Amino acid sequence: MGLFGEQPPEIPFHAEKKPEFTGTLNRDNLKAVFSGCVDYMERQVCSAVTGERFDLCWVDGMVRGERLNDYVIHPLCTVALPRTTQAKAAVLASGTWNLSVQERTTLDEVVQDLVIGFAALFCEDGVLTCGVATEEKRGISPPENEVADKGSKDSFVESLRTNTSLTRRHLRTPHLRVEEFTVGRESRTPVDLIYLDGLTNQDLVKAIREKIVDIDIDGLLSTGDFESYVAQRKGASFPQMVFTERPDRFCRGLLNGRVGVLMEGIPLGGILPGNLAQFVEAPQDREYHWIIASALLLLRYLCLLATLLLPALYIAIASFHFEMIPTKLAMSIISSKQNVPFSTPMEVLMLLVAFEILQEAGLRLPKTIGQTVSIIGGLVVGQAAVEAKILSPAVVIVVAAAGIAGFTMPNQDFSNALRVWRFVLAALAGLAGLLGMVAGAALLICHLADMESFGIPYLTPFAVDAGQQVEDHAVFRQPLWKGKLRELWLRPENQRRQK
């Protein structure tokens, strides 16, 4: 029942028509499909040698003019075609100079070819489509969000073929498999499934392949669209798929037995399945000595606990368990809160909200202005609030420390999930003190323990199937030369990674 008593509308069936265009294959029907499109182009080509006429159709902007001129129009006009009764066979023999020439028999096939950068050539006895797509794209540049200190300086771009070539440059093996699917009824986005044959578990590849095939939406234009359909736990607040802009990290995931996903128009590579340890590890950890990398990884785990629990712990102790605070510190907190009109839970929640607002403002504005807003908000407004007795200095320190600790997370999606749970734990601590905070932490652990990604527990390597432990530790990293085996919980076909 709707808000005003009316019946909710019935959701229609999402039926797909295949083929979408069923008319006779000719120029008139093709022109009718693209009626109202100013970028649809036609011209007639006449062979100067034989006098034969060909009709050429293409979509301007999707083809590269030089290729169309040099590889299709020029040979048709100048090259003597073989003496044969079939004009189509003569064109296939020497009438075009481009690599990709395909014979098409239906209107639907020609329409789909034109929108991806092909040109249609109408002969007397058939239709050919020639691949002359433009390759305008952003050049390969160093990664912006995942800084490489000593690693490779290349990053994924929006071109799918460029990204697959970057992958093959890092993994020069004939065992690399690249399967392509088309997702989205209107966007028709190419999606490539990448794995190492003979290494990756084929059951895992099959499960991810089935997930991709089952996606039926109008358009696939972002990573969130893809993850929402591939993720096995739909209502989870934590990410279940790792996205990276660095090909070396993407290839390292393939070598560990994971499956990679690349999408046209998205300068990121996805790695499946995802687990907690992947979101805490940074790409440059492998570039450091194992002692330094272990210390940094331990620091991130401590920061993870700090950003989650510090505001809630302060609320619980300052509001319900004041006897736990040392005497001198308690006197200092009391003196700073004497003229503050708000309770401690209200102070912390207000400042957390203000912190999130400043963070969002800094992200949405241009870089130079965003930095200025962050500095003004953090220093001027915060200091003014303390001097005006609206907030106590201790609350500002606690919230700032929790926020800074959250910035140490290498993955932004994972950091966003921590921000949400930080509010939940702080609110529960304001209601029931340490009991509420512990109950919220237990709820979070149960939530994470209940999550799986294609049969892999989300809390891996802290909680995996019996007998699937690895030589490496969960937090401290062993020297690389001691890690003989791959991640066994992925059940790779080739378990050993080195001698």
N, C-alpha and C positions, 0 to 999 in steps of 0.2 A: 504494500500500500504506500502511495506517495505521501508527500508532506501535506497536501491539501485533500487527501482522500482519493485521488485518481489512481488508476491502475498503472504500474510501471510499464514502459514500452517493452514489447517483446524483442529480444535480441535476434536479429535475422541470422540465418545460416551463412557462414563465410565461404561460399562456393567459389571455386576457381574454374574459369573457362579455358579449356585447352583443346585446340589452339585458340588463341585470342582473336586472330583475324583469319576468317575462313573464305574470303572472296577469291576470285580467280586471280592468278598471278599475272598482272599486266601493269603498265605505267599508270593508267587511269585510277585503278584501285589503290596503287601505292601512293599516288598523289592525294587521293581522298583520305587516306589514313593520316597524312601529315598536313591536312588542310588547316589553315590558320597558323602555320609555322613559317615564319619568314626565313628561317635558316635552312629550309629544305630547298635544295638546288637540283636543277636538271640542265643537261646540255646534250647536243647531238655531236657525235664524232664520226667523221667520214674518212675512210682509208684512201690516201692519195694513190695507192698502188692498185688496189682492186676495185675501189669505188663503193665498197660495202659500207653500210651505215649502222652505227651502234648508238643506243640511248644510254646515257650515263646519269645516275642519280646518287646523291649523297647529302649528308647533313653538315652544313658549314659549321666549323668550329670543332667538330669531332674528328675530322680528317686533317692531315697535313698537306697543304697545297702543293709543296714541292714534290712529295711522293706521288700524289695523284697526277701531277703533270708529267713527271719523269718516268714513272713505272707503269702508267696505264695509258694516258692520252698520247704521249710521244710515240711509244712503239706501235699503237694502233694506227697512227697516222703515217708512219714512215716505213714500218717493216712489212715486207711482202709475206702475206699469210700463205700457208701451205694450200695447195689445190685439193680441196676436199669438199664433199657435198655438205658437210656440217660446219656451219660458222662457229658454233660453240667449241668444237674440237680443234678448229684452227686457232682460235684465241688461246685455248689452253696450251697448245703446242708452242707458240712463239708470240702471241699477241699481247702478252703482259709480262712485265719484268719483276713483279713483286713476288715475294716468297709464298704468301698465303692467297690461294685462289680456290674457291669452293663452288660447286654447282648446287643451286637451290631450286626446289620444285614447288614450294608453297609460299604464299604471301606472308605468312607468319614468320617464316625463317628469314626472309629478306628484311622485314621490318626490324626484327631483333638484331640483325647484323648491322643495319644502318645506324641504330642508336648507340652502338659501341665503337663506331669508327670505321666501318666498311663502306665501300662504294659498290653500288649495284650496276652491272653491265648487262643490258638487255640485247641479246642476239636474236637472230631470226628463229632459232630453234631451241632457245633456252635462256636461262638467266645465270650469271656468274656474279659472285661477290668477291671483291678484292680487298685485302687488309691493308689500309693506308692510314691507320689511326695515328693521331698526333701523340707525341710523347712529352708534351709540356708538363713539367713537374718541378717541384722545389729541389734544389741541389742537396746533396748529402752534406750535412753539417754536424758539428760536435753535439752530443746530447746536452740538453738544457737542464733537465730536472734530475738526471742521474749523472753527476759529475764524475768524469774518468780521470783520476790522477795519473795512473801509469798504464791504463788499459787503452783499447782502441778508441779512436776519436770519431768513429762513424755512428750514425743513428738512423733508425728507420724513417722513411718518408711516406707520402701519401700514395705513391705508385706501388702497386702490388708486385709487379715484376721486378722492380728495383729491390724490393725487400727480399724476395726469394733469391735474387742474385747475391745480395749481401749475406744471406744465410749460407749459400753454397760456397762463397769465398771463405767463410770461416770453417765450414765442414766440407772439405773436398773429398767426399766419399760417394761412390755410386749407390750406396745403401740408403741415401736420403730419399724419402718418398714424399711427393707433393700431390695431394688430391684436391681437386677444385670443385666447389659447389656454388650455385647461384641462389642467393637468399634475398627475399623481398619481391613482392609482385610488381611494384612500381620502380623501386630503386635498382633491382636486379644486381645486387652487390656480389662480386666474386669473393668467395671465402676459401682460403687454402688451408687444408689440414696437413701438417708436416710431422713426420716422425722418422725414426731410424729403423729400417727393416732388419730383423734379426736381433734387435736390442730391446725395443719397446714391446711391452706385453700387448698381444693382439686383441685380447678381450677389452683392454682399456681403449685401444684405437676404435674398436667396433662400437663401444658404448658412446664415445664422443661423436663418432660419425653418425650414429642414429639420432643423437640430439640435434645435430646440425640439420639433417634432412627433415626433421619434424618441425623446424621453425617455419611458421607461415604467418608473415606479417606484411604490411604494405611497403615498409622501407627499413633497411638496416643502415643507420647513419651514425651510430655511436657505439662505444664499447659497452655502455650500460644496456642498450637494446640486446646485444649479443649475450652478455653475462646473465641477464634476467631469464633468458630461455634455456641456457645451458646449465645454469646452477641447479643442483639437485635439491637444495634447501631454499625454497622460494622466499620464506619469511625471515631469513637470517639477516641481521644487521651488519655482519662482518663480510668482507669480500671473500669469494671462493675461487677467484681466478686472478693470477698475477699478470699485470700488464707492464711491459718494459719497453723503453725506446732504444735499448742497447742490444745490437745483434749478438755480442759476445755472451751476454747473460742469457739471451734466448737460446743460443746454441748449447750453453752449458746445461740448461734444462733438458734439452733433447738428449744430451749425452748421459744424463742421469736416468733416462727412461721415461721422461714425460712427453706429452704431446703438445705441439705448438699450433697456434692459429694466427693467420695473417688475413687482414681484410682490406679491400680496396678503399682508398680514401682515408684510412686511419693510420697515422704514423706510429703505431704501437704493435708489439707482438704479444699475444696471449699465451700463457703457459698453464696447462692443466695436468693433473689436479693441483689445487692450491691447499696449503696447510699453514698453520700458525708460524712455523719457523721461517718460511719463505718471506713473509711480510715483515719480519724483524731483521732479517739479514740484508745487508747493503751490497750492491753489485761490486764495490771496490774492496770488499773483505778479502777476496781471493788475491788481491794485489799486495796485501800486507803480510808480514811475518805472522806465523800462527799464534804467537804470544800476543802481539798487538791486536790481531783480529779477534782473539778470544776475549781480551780485555774490553774492546769496543762493543762486542756482542753482549757481554755481561752488563756493561753500562746501559745499553739500550733496554735490556730486560728490567733493570732497576728503574729506568725512566718510565717504562710501561706501567709498572706498579705505582710509581709516584704520580703520574698524570691521572690515573684512575682513582687512587685511594687518598691522596693528600687532602683535597678539599673535604671529602667525607670524614676523614679522620679528625681534621681540625674542628669540624662542626660537632662531632660526637664528643670529643674531649672538652671543648670549650663550653658546650651547652649542657651535657649530661654527666660527664666524668671529670669535673674540674680538679679533683684530688689527684689525678694522674700527672698533672703539670708540676714541675719543680717550683718551689716557692717564689724565687726571684723572678722567674719567667711569668708566673701567674700574677704577681704584683704588677709587672710591666703591662701585661695584657689588660688587667683591670683598669689601670690608670689611663690607658689609651682608649678604653671603651666608655669612660664615664659620661661623656656628653654625646655619644653616638645614639641616635633615636631608634635604630633598627636592631633586631635580634641578630645573633650570629648566623643562623641559617639564612635569614633574609639577606644579610650582607654578602655572604658567599655566593648565593644564587644570583643576586643582582650583579655582582662583579663578574661572575662567569658569563652572564648574558652580555654584559658590556664588552667583555673580552672577545666573545664570538662576533659581536657586531663590528668591532674594530678589525678583526681578522678578515671578515667578509668584505668590509670596505676597502681594505688594503689589496685584496685580490681582484676586485672589480675595477678599480681605478687604474690608470696608467702607472707604470713602475715608479716614475719619479714622484708623482703625486701620492701614490699608495704608501711609499716610504715616509713621506711627510706626515700623512694622516696617522700612521702607526706611531711615529715619534711623538706627535702632539697628543694623541690619545693616551699613550702610555705614560708620558712624563707630566705634561701640563695638566690634563684633566685628572689623572690619578693623584697628583700632588695637591691639586685644588680641592678634590673631594676629601682628602685626609685633613687638610688645614681647615676645611669648613665643618669638620666633625660629622661628615656624612658616612664615612667609612673609617675603620680603624687601620693603622699601619700593618698589623699582623695579618689581616685578611688580604690586603694588597700583596704582601709577600707570598702568602700561601698560594693564592690564585695565579700569580705571575710565575711562581716556581712550577706549578702544575702545567701551565700553558707552555712554558719553555721546554719542560720534559717531554711534552707531546710532540714538539717539533723535531725530536731526534728520531722519530719513526721514519724509515725510508719510504714507506708506501703511504700515499695520501689517502686512499680509500680506507686503509686500516686505521689511520689516524682519525679520520672522520667518525668511524665506529667507536673509537675510544672516547671521543668528545661527547657522543650521545650517552654512553654508559657512565661517564663522569657526572653528568647531570642526574642520572637515575640514582647512583650511589649517594650523591650529596643530598638529594631529596629524602631518601630512605634514612640517612643518618640524622636529618633534621626531625624526622618523625619518631625514631626509636633509638637514637644514639648508636653505640657500638653494635647492639643487637641488629638494628636495621642495616648498618653497613655490612656486617657479616652475612646477613640474609641476602642482601643484594649481590655480594661477591659470590656466594654459593649459587645463586640463580644464574649469574654470568658463567660460572664454571660448568653448570649443568647445560646451559645453552651451547657452549662451545663443545662440550663432550658429546652432545647429541648430534652435532653436525658431521656430515661425511661428504667427501667430494669424490665420486666415482669409486666408492668402497674404501677410501683412505680416510682415517679419522682426522678431524681438523686439528686436534691437539698433537699430532705427530710432530716430532719424535718423542714427545713426553708420554704419549699413550698410543701404542700400536698393538697389532695382533701378536699373540704369543709366538715366539720363535722368529719374529721379523725384526729384531733389534739389529743395529749396525755397529760397526767398530767405532764410529765417530760418536762423540758425546753430544748431548742435547744442547748445551750452552757453550762449553769450551770446545774449541776446534783442535783436532789433532794435527800434527804436521801432515802435509799433503802426501808425503812419501809413505806414510803409514796407512792411509785410507785405501785399502786394497779393493773393497767391494763398493758397489753402487748402493743406492737407497733400496734396501730389500723389501720394504713395505710396498713398493711399486711393482714388485714381482717381475723384474725385467728378465727377458730371455737370456741375456748375457749379463751375469751378475758381477763379473770381475772387470774392474776398470784399468788396472795396471798390473805389472809383473810383481 
